[in-house]
Amino acid sequence: MPERPEHKPALADKATVEGSGIRLEPLPEGHLLHVIGAFDGDSLANALPTAGLATSTVRAAGYQQWYITGEESLPPSRIALLADHLKGRGFVSDQSHGRIRIALSGPRAADLLAQGTAVDLDAAAFPIGQSAVTLFGHVSVQLTRTQAARFELTVLRSFAEDLYEMLEHAAAT
Amino acid sequence: MASLISCPHCGVRPKEEFTIRGDASLARPTGDADAGVWYDYVYLRDNPKGRHKEYWHHSSGCRRWLIVERDTVSHAVHTVSDAALAKLGGAA
């Protein structure tokens, strides 16, 4: 039997960075489901407990698009449950292995992000729970404010290391 | 070139997040149209002074095609609408 490639987290070699007023950490590669459909984000969030995803969060990712994320790795049967629930209204695409999440927190987090993105990060314009698909430098990211001083960046897997190093560098200066 | 585009889905973003395709008012000729008509459609473009409608793609954002009406002299952006939704609604 041929050897099968072993899954290795994209940021397995990266450590959490703690600086003055900043904390940068790779998040577990749990689940990340891309949902496309003609409904609103609230009705999608309400559908999650029925599909067994009560602890997952919904993030807007553009016109009629969302990402459902969580720390837990999901077997195909659990994803199929959600797909069945949305049948006829929306589509689910599993992106768990394709996109990586990075958390940035602390009083300096917004200032550090402002170095790379044009999104207005003022709490009034970008409150907790708000998401934006944007650029960080030249890298496409989805930026979410999860707490007052905590953000998550979702990035394509092949850009994860580069983005992490960019943030490490910014955190150190 | 306008430096800020107000995406109807994402809000105000810098032009670096977008790619531009060109004139949004061109009508594609039918397949059996005269070669001269096709030549004009493919190769000839107006270079308007003032208000102009263009297709812009929010490639690093929501990935929707937009119709941006901007002034080629002042760079002011007048209107931005979602191209597909505008088409469904019958107005560009």
Interface residues (C-beta under 8 A of the other chain):
Chain A: A61 G62 Y63 Q65 A118 V119 D120 A132 V133 T134 L135 S140
Chain B: H9 C10 G11 V12 R13 P14 E16 E17 S60 G61 C62 R63 R64 D82
